[in-house]
């Protein structure tokens, strides 16, 4: 099934209609999430180079192709009425209240993946298609969960926070959001492009009035500011001091600016023995150790693994591959339970656009860290 993308004629928006197309989407997820972004996924199959789970067979998959036929973005829609939701999906997203309107009233939107070929309007086009499909199947609530750094962008599209954030299977902190597919007034008020997808007269106020009473605006805990607060609190608790004092990358930033910058990253839990960086992989992530210890190991020509360094709270690793997109030069393995703050090129570009002065200070701090390391390395060689 193809959905015409009128606003972006150079792309094709469609719904996967065959196992072959679903497999192509699963491979695209792997290429973007694991290979391009250097991340980890509990559902990654490295042998077959796909990211897939049991929910794929019961879901609808929307995808965008460029004019050349290459996949540019994809998202998955899961009717809440089915019994194969992702682990903890219904509980983490607090779907119970929405299901009071019927088993078909809610739809879960997840697996949103946008590749490098994704132009500025592709995500909105893809999500607009998701809204139309949700309305076609009778879903009044389109529920999702996104990283804290993306909450603002989704709110501009008409999504609203309604529940506490949670940590998913990939140890990523996510904030639940919902879009009311019948609430024309709210969509028009925030100037959402989705407002023109619906007709005001055909949309009752039942769900909008219920949502306003059930989730009063001041108490919505999914808002961007609260998620940043929770991230900052976790950093402070783990470091046992203000992150401004414990992380050299944030040196000379104001309290408010440091919080804003931390909000664009994501916290990742580490378990003893986890390989955070693998030698030879092309990486685009930079890591700041928030809690615990990690060890840098390099594999020599004979295949032996040798310890190069041990890193602790506040230390940075992965910065060279982050800057140059070059292959990683060593393995980094977690020695203990802990946490790392993950920053990638996409989040840094967002920071440069939204807070250029803050991003400039962070990049300057990074240059000081690299200069210090170069000096120590030179001293050892001499």
ABEGO torsion letter per residue (X at the ends): XBBBBAABAABBBBBBABAAAAAAAAAAAAAAAAAAAGBBBAABBAAAGBBBBAAAAABBBBBBBBAAGBBABBBBBBBAABAABBBGAAAAAGAAAAAAAEAAABBBBBGBBBBAABBAAAAAAAAAAAAAAAAAAGBABBBBBBBAAAAAAAAAAGBBBABBBBBBAAGBBBBBBBBBAABAAAAAAAGBAAAAABBAAABBAAAAAAAAAABBAAABAABAAAAAAAAAAAAAAAAGBBAAAABAAABGBBAAAAAAAAAABBBBBBBBGBBABBBGBBBABBBBBABEBBBBBBBBAAGBBBBABBBBBGBBBGAAAAAAGBBBABBBBBABBBBBBBBBAAAAAAAAAABAAAAAAAAAAAAAAAAAAAAAAAAAAX
